[in-house]
Amino acid sequence: MSALLQEIVAIYPLISPPQLTAQQSNSVCNALALLQCVASHQDTRGYFLQANIPLFLYPFLHTTSKQRQFEYLRLTSLGVVGALVKPDDKDVIQFLLNTEIIPLLLRIMEQGSELSKTVATFILQKILLDDHGLAYICYTYQRFQSVSQVLQTMVESLTREPSGRLLKHVVRCYLRLTDNPRAKEALVRTMPGQLKDGSILHMVKQEDSSTKKWVQHLQRNLKLDGNPQQY
């Protein structure tokens, strides 16, 4: 493990300003792939968190260079975090919240490649599906708004550059936000029209019935009655 971390830390000076070569990126991504195996295994996941290993990846998630070697580095790092959140482990979600990964995810969701956006949105979705994660994001209007604005930007982008697999995760994030009464009331006012009227579903494949059902569920949830709760 220490050898893998040494290989990761060794390229920190090359990421700002961006000087990383494709060969160096490939070498580090191979090390990250091994870390992903450790992160995904139930017997080693806890030790992985106790050693704060994910923090070694955050500098890679901070990068903004559009060069292929940096995009590959970000995507592979996201893959490690994705492996952590996949099993619905509350300790993982708490770790990610404590280390403030959400702003990093939001920036990638706005600026990354389609694949990076998809993995980052999947991670945010898994955080939201955890009760503590949902409460954390909806605790203040500022937190909710930062997430809502990025999701709205993504929907607008998807109307220009369709991606069914990315839309699926965006819809799941919106749907989960409606489980919070204050977020639900805010979404009635801010939900993109393409989701309200279902027009965005034109990009969904005929066999993808799950996304269509989630959009319909979202539309039903936003038909509020009773006493709305506002931020």
LINURRA-V935713 format. One record per residue. RES is the residue in three letters. SS is DSSP state (H for helix, E for strand, L for the rest). PSI is psi in degrees with one decimal (NA if undefined). Layout:
BEGIN
RES	SS	PSI
RES	SS	PSI
END
This chain:
BEGIN
MET	L	-41.9
SER	H	-35.4
ALA	H	-38.5
LEU	H	-42.3
LEU	H	-36.8
GLN	H	-39.0
GLU	H	-36.3
ILE	H	-49.3
VAL	H	-30.1
ALA	H	-25.3
ILE	L	1.0
TYR	H	-44.5
PRO	H	-14.7
LEU	H	-3.8
ILE	E	-17.0
SER	L	108.2
PRO	L	156.5
PRO	E	111.7
GLN	L	7.2
LEU	L	133.0
THR	L	164.7
ALA	H	-38.9
GLN	H	-42.7
GLN	H	-39.8
SER	H	-44.4
ASN	H	-40.0
SER	H	-44.9
VAL	H	-38.1
CYS	H	-31.0
ASN	H	-39.3
ALA	H	-40.6
LEU	H	-35.0
ALA	H	-36.8
LEU	H	-38.9
LEU	H	-34.4
GLN	H	-36.3
CYS	H	-41.6
VAL	H	-42.4
ALA	H	-31.1
SER	H	-13.7
HIS	L	131.5
GLN	L	-26.8
ASP	L	-17.9
THR	L	-10.0
ARG	H	-43.2
GLY	H	-43.9
TYR	H	-34.0
PHE	H	-43.3
LEU	H	-42.3
GLN	H	-32.4
ALA	L	2.3
ASN	L	31.9
ILE	L	-38.8
PRO	L	-28.2
LEU	H	-26.4
PHE	H	-18.3
LEU	H	-18.1
TYR	H	-37.5
PRO	H	-31.8
PHE	H	-35.7
LEU	H	-22.0
HIS	H	-19.8
THR	L	149.9
THR	L	-1.5
SER	L	138.7
LYS	L	-2.7
GLN	L	146.9
ARG	H	-39.9
GLN	H	-30.6
PHE	H	-36.8
GLU	H	-40.8
TYR	H	-39.1
LEU	H	-44.6
ARG	H	-44.6
LEU	H	-42.3
THR	H	-36.9
SER	H	-42.2
LEU	H	-34.5
GLY	H	-35.5
VAL	H	-46.2
VAL	H	-38.9
GLY	H	-37.5
ALA	H	-33.3
LEU	H	-43.5
VAL	H	-16.2
LYS	L	-40.2
PRO	L	7.4
ASP	L	56.4
ASP	L	118.0
LYS	H	-32.4
ASP	H	-35.9
VAL	H	-47.2
ILE	H	-43.1
GLN	H	-40.5
PHE	H	-46.4
LEU	H	-37.9
LEU	H	-41.7
ASN	H	-28.9
THR	L	9.4
GLU	L	56.0
ILE	L	-20.1
ILE	H	-44.9
PRO	H	-34.1
LEU	H	-42.7
LEU	H	-43.4
LEU	H	-38.6
ARG	H	-40.2
ILE	H	-37.2
MET	H	-28.4
GLU	H	-39.3
GLN	H	-10.8
GLY	L	179.2
SER	L	169.4
GLU	H	-42.3
LEU	H	-42.4
SER	H	-41.6
LYS	H	-41.7
THR	H	-45.4
VAL	H	-41.9
ALA	H	-40.1
THR	H	-35.4
PHE	H	-42.9
ILE	H	-44.2
LEU	H	-40.5
GLN	H	-44.8
LYS	H	-35.3
ILE	H	-44.1
LEU	H	-34.6
LEU	H	-19.1
ASP	L	134.3
ASP	H	-40.9
HIS	H	-36.9
GLY	H	-44.1
LEU	H	-44.0
ALA	H	-37.9
TYR	H	-47.3
ILE	H	-31.6
CYS	L	5.1
TYR	L	-40.4
THR	L	156.3
TYR	H	-33.2
GLN	H	-43.8
ARG	H	-47.6
PHE	H	-45.0
GLN	H	-38.2
SER	H	-38.7
VAL	H	-45.5
SER	H	-40.6
GLN	H	-39.5
VAL	H	-43.0
LEU	H	-40.2
GLN	H	-42.8
THR	H	-39.0
MET	H	-39.8
VAL	H	-43.4
GLU	H	-39.6
SER	H	-36.5
LEU	H	-25.1
THR	H	-24.5
ARG	H	-37.1
GLU	L	83.9
PRO	L	141.8
SER	L	106.7
GLY	H	-39.2
ARG	H	-33.6
LEU	H	-41.8
LEU	H	-39.0
LYS	H	-45.1
HIS	H	-34.5
VAL	H	-44.9
VAL	H	-41.6
ARG	H	-37.0
CYS	H	-47.4
TYR	H	-44.8
LEU	H	-42.0
ARG	H	-35.8
LEU	H	-29.2
THR	L	-8.8
ASP	L	-12.4
ASN	L	122.4
PRO	H	-42.0
ARG	H	-40.6
ALA	H	-39.0
LYS	H	-45.5
GLU	H	-40.4
ALA	H	-36.6
LEU	H	-25.8
VAL	H	-34.5
ARG	H	-28.3
THR	H	-6.7
MET	L	130.1
PRO	L	141.1
GLY	H	-29.9
GLN	H	-25.8
LEU	H	-35.2
LYS	H	-42.3
ASP	L	-2.3
GLY	L	6.6
SER	H	-21.9
ILE	H	-12.9
LEU	H	-6.5
HIS	H	-22.1
MET	H	-7.5
VAL	L	132.3
LYS	L	150.3
GLN	L	-36.8
GLU	L	-7.4
ASP	L	75.4
SER	H	-24.9
SER	H	-44.8
THR	H	-40.4
LYS	H	-41.3
LYS	H	-39.1
TRP	H	-38.7
VAL	H	-43.1
GLN	H	-40.2
HIS	H	-41.9
LEU	H	-44.4
GLN	H	-40.1
ARG	H	-41.5
ASN	H	-28.4
LEU	L	1.0
LYS	L	86.8
LEU	L	149.6
ASP	L	173.3
GLY	L	-146.9
ASN	L	104.5
PRO	L	145.4
GLN	L	121.2
GLN	L	157.3
TYR	L	NA
END
